[in-house]
Amino acid sequence: MTDGERDRLVAEMTLEEKLGLVRGHADPAGRATGALPGVERLGVPPLRLVDGPMGVRDGRATAFPATLALGASWDPALARRVGAALGAEARAKGHHVVLGPGLNVIRVPTCGRNFEYPSEDPRLTAAVAAASVAGIRSAGAAATAKHFVANNQERQRDGVSVVVDERTLRELYLPGFRAAVAAGAEAVMTAYNRVRGRWMSEHTELVEGVLREEWGFDGCVVSDWWGTHDTRAAVEGGLDLEMPGVSPLELYAPRSHLLRALVGLRPSERAGIDPPVLWRAYDALVGDEGQPDLYPAAYFGDRLRRAVASGAVAEAAVDRKVERVLGLYDALGLLDGAGKPSGGSAGESPTVDADAHHDLAREAAVRGTVLLDNDGLLPLSGAESLAVVGPNADAAKVGGGGSSAVTPARTVSPLAALRERASGVTFERGVARVAEPSLFDPPWAGTVRRLRGATTDADPDAAVAAAADADVAVVVVQDGATEGEDRDSLALPGDQDALVAAVAAANDRTVVVCRSSGPVRMPWLDDVAAVVATWYPGQADGAALADVLYGADPGGRLPVTFGRRFADYPVAGDRRYPGVDGHVHYDEGVFVGYRGFDRVGVDPLFPFGHGRSYAAFACGDASATPADDGWRLDVPVANDADRAGREVVQVYVSPPDGPVERPARTLGGFASVELAAGERERVSVSVPRRAFARYDSREGWTVDPGEYDLLVARSSRDVRERMSVTAE
Ligand code: GLC
C-alpha cells in the first residue's frame, strides 16, 4: 500500500476506529501477548503481538537457547537461523509481531534479564541483534527491537532515571538499536525506565530526535506493557502504540467474567480520577519494585479521546500514529484487502517442522557453550561411568523467569541425555532444587517454593559417595534469574558451591556444567578438572551438553566478562548500581565490562572472548587491506589438532593517545570458523571505520588521526598478533 493509500484509509476512519489502533487490547483468545482489533469495516484485520526472544510464549513452542548463548556463539548467521525459526513459529500460531530481540547491553553482571541479551560489547550485541531481526523478518513476521534504551537493570526498572552522557549512549547503548533498525526491525519497544529524567515512552529527544529523524526509522514505536505515564507527553514523545492498554486481570484472565466485572468497576477511569482503591490494593498486594504500576495505563484510551475532544491533542497527531501502526500491518502484507468490505487477510500461517527446530535449538545450544577450563579430561570417551550430580540436573534449564518464558515442545535433561551416552550413570541431587522463578508469581510464591524445595531427596553425602564410586563426576549447577528483579549476588544460589567442592574432593575428575544468566563466582575452580558454561540452553539442554562432553567442539566464546567479585566490575558502588534516590549514574561511561577491567588493570576470572577448544589453533601473519569502509584483515588460521574444531578470530582496535580517554581496546570485528583436522584457512575479518571512531558531543563521530593497533586475538586478554594501521 502506498503512503497515499494509507493516508486515505486513515481519512476514512472514525476517531474511535483510530483509537482502537493506538492502544492494545487483550487477545480475546488469551494467546497473544497483546492484540489490536483492527477495523473490520475497512478490511483492517486484527494484529497479534507475541513474546519473546527465545521462543513463542503461546502454548507449546520450541524453547531456543538464551539470547546470551547466541551472543556466546559469536555467529550472526546462527542467530539469523534461530530468528527465522522463531518467526515461523509465531506466524504458524497466527501471530504477526515478535516482541524480540532483546538487545540491551549487559552493564550489570547480575541484571535479572542478562540471559535475554547478547553481550556486554556493543559490536557483538549489534551483530547478533541485526541477524535476529533479519531472521524473524525472513519468516514473514515483524521484529521488535527492545527495550529502547538503557534498560540495563531490573531493580526499580519502572522508576529509575538513568543519568548517562551522550558519548556513552552513542558508543555503547544505541548501536545495537541502530543495527536492528538498519536490519529492518518494524517496531521498537520503549523501555520502562527514564533517561535523563524523561520516561522512554515519551522521550522526544531519543525517540523523535535520534530514532526517527537521525536514523530515519519510520516503523512503529510501541510501549512496554503498562510502560506509559502521560497522554500528551507520549503523543508528543513519539509513542505510536500503547500496550497493552488493558488491566492485568483482563490480560491474564480474559475469560474470567467475575474478574472482568471487577475490572469493569472502573468508572473512575472514565472520570479521569486516580486509580480506584481496587487497583491500588492490587498494586500493593502484587506489585513489586521491578514491576510497572499495573493500573491499566489507558493513556491512549479515554484520556486520549478526551484530549482530542478538548483540542489538547490534535487529531492529526493521532492520524500519524495510526499511519505508523498501519505501516506495521503493511510490512506484514495485511492491508492487501484493506479499504474493501472483503477485508484483509490475517496472513497465511505457515506450518513448522518441530523436529527440525529442536535440532536447531540443540545446535545453537552446542555453539553457545563455552569451554571455560579443561585439564584434558574432556572430551569423554564414552567408556567412563558417570555420577551426575546437581539439584536440577534431571530437568532441562529451558529459560529464565518473566515474559521470555516458553513452554517447551519437549525437553532433554542432562541426566536423561548422559544416561544414553555413558556406560553407567548414577544420579544424586545433592542439595535442594534451585527455584525456577516466574515474573508473575505473587510475593509469597518464593516462600512456598522454598518450603516445597526443602522436602527434596537432596543428600550431599550420597552425592559425594556417588562421585567417589564413578570414573567421572558431572556436577550441573545453575542460577535462577528472572525479569523484574536482579540476582542478589554473583554467587550460585543455595549450597551448590559447597556441593561442587565436596564432589571435587571426592573425585579429581569432576566436570562442572554451569547453567547461568551471566557471570557467576567459582570458588571451586582450582579443584575441578573442567568447566563448561551453557547459559540457559533451552529445551535441547541435555542433548547439547552430551554432544559437547563427548566431543563436539563447542566454539563458544564469552560474551561477558567473568569477574572474580562484583566489586571488580565498573558498576560497583550504589550510585552506579542500583542507583540512589531513583537515579542510576552511568559514571563509568564507556568503560563497561572488559573495557572497565582493562582500564583499572584488574584480571578477570575469565576475560571477554575467552573459550577453549578441543582442537588446537594457530594463526599466522595477518595482513590488513583498506576496504570501502575501514579495513579487511586476512588472518591465516590452522587447526593443528587431529579433530575438527571451531575458532573465533577476534580483532580489537587500540587507539592512539588522544584528546579524551578511550578504552585500551574495543572489539572491531570477528569471524567464527569451523576447521577440520589439519585444515588451514585465511579468515577475513572486517573492521569498519566506525570501530576507530569515538563520539564527540560537538563534532559527532570522530576518527582521531594517528596509528591504530589492530590486535588479532583469541580473547580480549589473549592477543596473538598486533599490527598498525594509519587512520586519517
Ligand atoms: C514485559 C517486558 C517485555 C515484554 C512485555 C510483554 O514487561 O519488559 O520485554 O515483551 O512486557 O510481555
Residues whose N, C-alpha, C, O or C-beta is under 5 A from the ligand:
A	BS01	GLC	T33 D51 L99 D224 W225 S403
